[in-house]
Amino acid sequence: LGPNLGGPANAEKGKLREIKPSDLIREGPVCEPVPPHPTWKPSIEEFKKANERVEKGFKEIVKRAPAGESEEYTTLLVCHGNVIRYMALKALQLPPERWLSLA
Protein backbone atom coordinates (compact mmCIF):
# COMPACT_ATOMS: atom_id res chain seq x y z
CA LEU A 1 0.00 0.00 0.00
CA GLY A 2 1.13 3.49 -0.70
CA PRO A 3 1.30 6.08 2.07
CA ASN A 4 -2.10 7.51 1.11
CA LEU A 5 -3.70 4.11 1.75
CA GLY A 6 -2.07 3.46 5.11
CA GLY A 7 0.95 1.46 4.00
CA PRO A 8 4.03 0.63 6.10
CA ALA A 9 5.44 4.16 5.80
CA ASN A 10 2.59 5.35 8.07
CA ALA A 11 2.53 2.41 10.44
CA GLU A 12 3.71 2.17 14.00
CA LYS A 13 4.77 -1.38 14.84
CA GLY A 14 1.83 -3.42 16.15
CA LYS A 15 -0.74 -0.66 15.62
CA LEU A 16 -3.68 -0.51 13.26
CA ARG A 17 -3.55 2.05 10.50
CA GLU A 18 -6.51 4.05 9.30
CA ILE A 19 -7.46 3.09 5.80
CA LYS A 20 -9.25 5.63 3.70
CA PRO A 21 -12.12 4.48 1.48
CA SER A 22 -11.26 4.20 -2.19
CA ASP A 23 -13.73 4.61 -5.01
CA LEU A 24 -11.34 2.62 -7.21
CA ILE A 25 -12.41 -0.73 -5.75
CA ARG A 26 -16.18 -0.30 -5.73
CA GLU A 27 -18.46 -2.88 -7.32
CA GLY A 28 -18.71 -3.13 -11.08
CA PRO A 29 -18.34 -5.44 -14.09
CA VAL A 30 -14.56 -5.74 -13.70
CA CYS A 31 -13.96 -7.37 -17.10
CA GLU A 32 -15.84 -9.55 -19.56
CA PRO A 33 -15.98 -13.03 -18.02
CA VAL A 34 -14.83 -16.13 -19.89
CA PRO A 35 -17.02 -18.06 -20.33
CA PRO A 36 -19.70 -15.37 -20.64
CA HIS A 37 -22.59 -15.29 -18.19
CA PRO A 38 -25.86 -16.47 -19.79
CA THR A 39 -28.05 -13.58 -18.53
CA TRP A 40 -25.80 -10.85 -17.08
CA LYS A 41 -24.75 -8.68 -20.02
CA PRO A 42 -23.26 -5.26 -19.16
CA SER A 43 -22.31 -3.16 -22.17
CA ILE A 44 -18.77 -3.09 -23.53
CA GLU A 45 -18.55 0.53 -22.28
CA GLU A 46 -19.55 -0.55 -18.73
CA PHE A 47 -16.86 -3.26 -18.75
CA LYS A 48 -14.26 -0.79 -20.07
CA LYS A 49 -15.00 1.91 -17.48
CA ALA A 50 -15.13 -0.50 -14.54
CA ASN A 51 -11.99 -2.33 -15.68
CA GLU A 52 -9.98 0.89 -15.98
CA ARG A 53 -11.07 1.93 -12.48
CA VAL A 54 -10.45 -1.44 -10.79
CA GLU A 55 -7.14 -1.93 -12.62
CA LYS A 56 -5.99 1.45 -11.33
CA GLY A 57 -7.02 0.38 -7.82
CA PHE A 58 -5.12 -2.90 -8.19
CA LYS A 59 -1.95 -1.09 -9.27
CA GLU A 60 -2.28 1.38 -6.40
CA ILE A 61 -2.95 -1.24 -3.72
CA VAL A 62 -1.02 -4.38 -4.74
CA LYS A 63 2.74 -3.95 -4.82
CA ARG A 64 5.75 -6.24 -4.65
CA ALA A 65 7.77 -5.84 -1.49
CA PRO A 66 11.08 -4.07 -2.11
CA ALA A 67 14.19 -6.24 -2.11
CA GLY A 68 15.36 -6.75 1.45
CA GLU A 69 12.00 -5.75 2.99
CA SER A 70 11.76 -7.41 6.41
CA GLU A 71 8.57 -5.87 7.80
CA GLU A 72 5.42 -7.94 7.40
CA TYR A 73 1.93 -6.49 7.35
CA THR A 74 -1.56 -7.53 6.41
CA THR A 75 -3.92 -5.56 4.22
CA LEU A 76 -7.65 -6.04 4.53
CA LEU A 77 -9.76 -5.02 1.55
CA VAL A 78 -13.50 -4.67 2.03
CA CYS A 79 -15.18 -4.62 -1.35
CA HIS A 80 -17.52 -6.56 -3.64
CA GLY A 81 -16.73 -10.17 -4.54
CA ASN A 82 -16.26 -9.27 -8.22
CA VAL A 83 -13.38 -6.99 -7.30
CA ILE A 84 -11.85 -9.47 -4.84
CA ARG A 85 -11.94 -12.33 -7.38
CA TYR A 86 -10.47 -10.10 -10.10
CA MET A 87 -7.64 -8.90 -7.84
CA ALA A 88 -6.89 -12.41 -6.56
CA LEU A 89 -6.50 -13.73 -10.09
CA LYS A 90 -4.34 -10.75 -11.10
CA ALA A 91 -2.12 -11.21 -8.03
CA LEU A 92 -1.69 -14.91 -8.87
CA GLN A 93 -0.86 -13.97 -12.48
CA LEU A 94 -3.86 -15.93 -13.76
CA PRO A 95 -6.31 -14.74 -16.43
CA PRO A 96 -8.56 -12.18 -14.71
CA GLU A 97 -11.31 -12.94 -17.26
CA ARG A 98 -11.96 -16.13 -15.26
CA TRP A 99 -13.18 -14.12 -12.23
CA LEU A 100 -16.76 -15.33 -12.61
CA SER A 101 -15.59 -18.96 -12.44
CA LEU A 102 -14.63 -18.36 -8.80
CA ALA A 103 -18.19 -17.43 -7.84
C-alpha positions as CSV (number, residue, x, y, z in Angstrom):
1,L,0.0,0.0,0.0
2,G,1.1,3.5,-0.7
3,P,1.3,6.1,2.1
4,N,-2.1,7.5,1.1
5,L,-3.7,4.1,1.8
6,G,-2.1,3.5,5.1
7,G,0.9,1.5,4.0
8,P,4.0,0.6,6.1
9,A,5.4,4.2,5.8
10,N,2.6,5.4,8.1
11,A,2.5,2.4,10.4
12,E,3.7,2.2,14.0
13,K,4.8,-1.4,14.8
14,G,1.8,-3.4,16.1
15,K,-0.7,-0.7,15.6
16,L,-3.7,-0.5,13.3
17,R,-3.5,2.1,10.5
18,E,-6.5,4.1,9.3
19,I,-7.5,3.1,5.8
20,K,-9.3,5.6,3.7
21,P,-12.1,4.5,1.5
22,S,-11.3,4.2,-2.2
23,D,-13.7,4.6,-5.0
24,L,-11.3,2.6,-7.2
25,I,-12.4,-0.7,-5.8
26,R,-16.2,-0.3,-5.7
27,E,-18.5,-2.9,-7.3
28,G,-18.7,-3.1,-11.1
29,P,-18.3,-5.4,-14.1
30,V,-14.6,-5.7,-13.7
31,C,-14.0,-7.4,-17.1
32,E,-15.8,-9.5,-19.6
33,P,-16.0,-13.0,-18.0
34,V,-14.8,-16.1,-19.9
35,P,-17.0,-18.1,-20.3
36,P,-19.7,-15.4,-20.6
37,H,-22.6,-15.3,-18.2
38,P,-25.9,-16.5,-19.8
39,T,-28.0,-13.6,-18.5
40,W,-25.8,-10.8,-17.1
41,K,-24.8,-8.7,-20.0
42,P,-23.3,-5.3,-19.2
43,S,-22.3,-3.2,-22.2
44,I,-18.8,-3.1,-23.5
45,E,-18.5,0.5,-22.3
46,E,-19.6,-0.6,-18.7
47,F,-16.9,-3.3,-18.8
48,K,-14.3,-0.8,-20.1
49,K,-15.0,1.9,-17.5
50,A,-15.1,-0.5,-14.5
51,N,-12.0,-2.3,-15.7
52,E,-10.0,0.9,-16.0
53,R,-11.1,1.9,-12.5
54,V,-10.4,-1.4,-10.8
55,E,-7.1,-1.9,-12.6
56,K,-6.0,1.5,-11.3
57,G,-7.0,0.4,-7.8
58,F,-5.1,-2.9,-8.2
59,K,-2.0,-1.1,-9.3
60,E,-2.3,1.4,-6.4
61,I,-2.9,-1.2,-3.7
62,V,-1.0,-4.4,-4.7
63,K,2.7,-3.9,-4.8
64,R,5.8,-6.2,-4.6
65,A,7.8,-5.8,-1.5
66,P,11.1,-4.1,-2.1
67,A,14.2,-6.2,-2.1
68,G,15.4,-6.7,1.5
69,E,12.0,-5.8,3.0
70,S,11.8,-7.4,6.4
71,E,8.6,-5.9,7.8
72,E,5.4,-7.9,7.4
73,Y,1.9,-6.5,7.4
74,T,-1.6,-7.5,6.4
75,T,-3.9,-5.6,4.2
76,L,-7.7,-6.0,4.5
77,L,-9.8,-5.0,1.6
78,V,-13.5,-4.7,2.0
79,C,-15.2,-4.6,-1.4
80,H,-17.5,-6.6,-3.6
81,G,-16.7,-10.2,-4.5
82,N,-16.3,-9.3,-8.2
83,V,-13.4,-7.0,-7.3
84,I,-11.9,-9.5,-4.8
85,R,-11.9,-12.3,-7.4
86,Y,-10.5,-10.1,-10.1
87,M,-7.6,-8.9,-7.8
88,A,-6.9,-12.4,-6.6
89,L,-6.5,-13.7,-10.1
90,K,-4.3,-10.8,-11.1
91,A,-2.1,-11.2,-8.0
92,L,-1.7,-14.9,-8.9
93,Q,-0.9,-14.0,-12.5
94,L,-3.9,-15.9,-13.8
95,P,-6.3,-14.7,-16.4
96,P,-8.6,-12.2,-14.7
97,E,-11.3,-12.9,-17.3
98,R,-12.0,-16.1,-15.3
99,W,-13.2,-14.1,-12.2
100,L,-16.8,-15.3,-12.6
101,S,-15.6,-19.0,-12.4
102,L,-14.6,-18.4,-8.8
103,A,-18.2,-17.4,-7.8
